[in-house]
Amino acid sequence: MAAKEMYFDDFQLGQKFHSNGGVKVTAHEITEFAQKYDPQPFHLDEAAGKSTFFQGQAASGWLTAALVMRMRVETITVVGGMIGAGVEEIRWTEPVRPNDVLRTDTEVVGLRVSKSRPELGLVTIYTLVLNQNDKVVMKSTVNFLAPLKPKG
């Protein structure tokens, strides 16, 4: 069942969103992304990563961020789409390994109506990304735009 489309007016400080299920990260997906966008040894394969800081294969943080974006838009459905308005913080706190299952816990931490575009509001969310062992692997604070409900 698709989530209800939300206007800015539907968001509340402290409101929480949890991703539906989890996203499994495969070795193939990690390697494929690395080959295309981040070709470092520790992303490319297990053997190449053994002698690195990660002591094995680890997903690119940018792959993790892309997967988190997917979970966000599947969890928080904004009227007209979730229009990014900046990243305040992104931290990768633990490596994401092949076969990890990721999920998100998100909280609304800021709300304000745009001064220059009063038909839009800025929503600030803080997201924790956890693996199957409840270890936080990434955390971020991001902003997105949401339309205000039409008057009338």
C-alpha positions as CSV (number, residue, x, y, z in Angstrom):
1,M,0.0,0.0,0.0
2,A,1.4,3.4,-1.0
3,A,1.9,6.0,1.7
4,K,-0.4,9.0,1.7
5,E,1.0,12.0,-0.2
6,M,2.0,14.6,2.3
7,Y,2.0,18.4,2.1
8,F,4.3,20.5,4.2
9,D,1.3,21.1,6.6
10,D,1.1,17.3,7.3
11,F,4.6,17.2,8.8
12,Q,5.2,17.8,12.6
13,L,8.3,18.3,14.6
14,G,9.3,14.9,16.2
15,Q,7.3,12.9,13.6
16,K,9.0,9.6,12.9
17,F,9.1,7.4,9.8
18,H,10.5,3.9,9.6
19,S,11.4,2.2,6.3
20,N,9.2,-0.7,5.4
21,G,11.3,-3.8,5.8
22,G,14.9,-3.6,4.7
23,V,17.2,-3.4,1.7
24,K,19.7,-6.2,1.2
25,V,23.0,-5.1,-0.2
26,T,24.7,-7.7,-2.4
27,A,28.4,-8.2,-3.3
28,H,27.4,-7.8,-6.9
29,E,25.6,-4.5,-6.3
30,I,28.6,-3.2,-4.3
31,T,31.1,-4.2,-7.1
32,E,28.9,-2.9,-9.9
33,F,28.5,0.5,-8.2
34,A,32.2,0.7,-7.5
35,Q,33.2,-0.2,-11.0
36,K,31.0,2.6,-12.3
37,Y,31.4,5.3,-9.7
38,D,33.9,4.6,-6.9
39,P,36.6,2.1,-8.1
40,Q,38.6,1.7,-5.0
41,P,40.0,-1.7,-4.1
42,F,37.9,-2.2,-0.9
43,H,34.7,-1.6,-2.9
44,L,35.6,-3.8,-5.9
45,D,36.0,-7.2,-4.2
46,E,36.6,-9.1,-1.0
47,A,40.2,-10.2,-1.9
48,A,41.3,-6.7,-3.0
49,G,39.8,-5.3,0.2
50,K,41.6,-7.7,2.6
51,S,44.8,-5.6,2.9
52,T,43.0,-2.3,3.3
53,F,41.5,-0.4,6.2
54,F,38.2,-2.3,5.8
55,Q,39.8,-5.8,5.8
56,G,37.3,-6.9,3.2
57,Q,34.8,-5.6,0.8
58,A,32.8,-2.6,1.9
59,A,30.1,-0.7,0.0
60,S,30.8,2.9,-1.2
61,G,29.2,5.4,1.1
62,W,27.6,6.9,-2.0
63,L,25.9,3.5,-2.7
64,T,24.6,3.5,0.9
65,A,23.4,7.1,0.5
66,A,21.6,6.2,-2.8
67,L,19.9,3.2,-1.1
68,V,18.8,5.5,1.8
69,M,17.3,7.9,-0.7
70,R,15.3,5.1,-2.1
71,M,14.0,4.1,1.3
72,R,13.2,7.7,2.1
73,V,11.0,8.2,-1.0
74,E,9.3,4.9,-0.3
75,T,8.6,5.9,3.3
76,I,7.8,9.6,3.0
77,T,5.7,10.4,0.0
78,V,5.7,14.1,-0.7
79,V,3.2,15.7,-3.1
80,G,5.1,16.4,-6.3
81,G,8.2,14.4,-5.1
82,M,10.8,14.9,-2.5
83,I,12.8,17.9,-3.8
84,G,16.3,18.0,-2.2
85,A,17.3,21.3,-0.7
86,G,20.7,20.4,0.8
87,V,22.5,18.0,3.0
88,E,23.6,19.4,6.4
89,E,25.4,16.3,7.6
90,I,26.3,12.8,6.3
91,R,28.4,10.4,8.3
92,W,29.3,6.8,7.5
93,T,29.9,5.3,10.9
94,E,30.4,1.5,10.1
95,P,31.1,-0.2,6.8
96,V,28.3,-1.8,4.9
97,R,29.2,-5.3,3.9
98,P,27.8,-7.8,1.4
99,N,24.5,-9.2,2.5
100,D,23.9,-6.5,5.1
101,V,20.2,-5.6,5.4
102,L,19.7,-1.8,5.9
103,R,16.7,0.1,7.3
104,T,16.0,3.7,8.2
105,D,14.6,5.5,11.2
106,T,13.9,9.1,10.3
107,E,12.7,12.0,12.5
108,V,11.4,15.5,11.4
109,V,13.7,17.9,13.2
110,G,12.9,21.2,11.5
111,L,10.1,22.9,9.7
112,R,9.8,26.4,8.1
113,V,7.9,28.1,5.3
114,S,10.1,29.5,2.6
115,K,10.5,33.3,2.7
116,S,11.2,33.5,-1.1
117,R,8.6,30.9,-2.1
118,P,5.8,31.0,0.4
119,E,4.0,28.1,-1.3
120,L,6.8,25.8,-0.2
121,G,8.0,24.6,3.1
122,L,11.4,23.3,4.1
123,V,11.4,20.0,6.0
124,T,14.6,19.0,7.8
125,I,15.0,15.3,8.7
126,Y,17.5,13.3,10.7
127,T,18.0,9.7,9.5
128,L,19.7,6.8,11.2
129,V,20.6,3.9,8.9
130,L,20.9,0.6,10.7
131,N,22.0,-2.9,9.6
132,Q,20.5,-6.2,10.6
133,N,22.6,-6.1,13.8
134,D,21.1,-2.7,14.8
135,K,24.5,-1.0,14.2
136,V,24.2,2.5,12.9
137,V,26.1,2.5,9.5
138,M,25.2,6.0,8.4
139,K,23.5,9.1,9.8
140,S,22.4,12.2,8.0
141,T,20.5,15.5,8.3
142,V,18.9,16.6,5.0
143,N,16.5,19.2,3.8
144,F,13.7,18.9,1.3
145,L,10.9,21.0,-0.1
146,A,7.2,20.2,0.2
147,P,4.3,22.3,-1.1
148,L,1.9,23.8,1.4
149,K,-1.7,22.7,1.0
150,P,-3.6,24.9,-1.5
151,K,-5.8,27.5,0.2
152,G,-9.5,27.2,-0.5
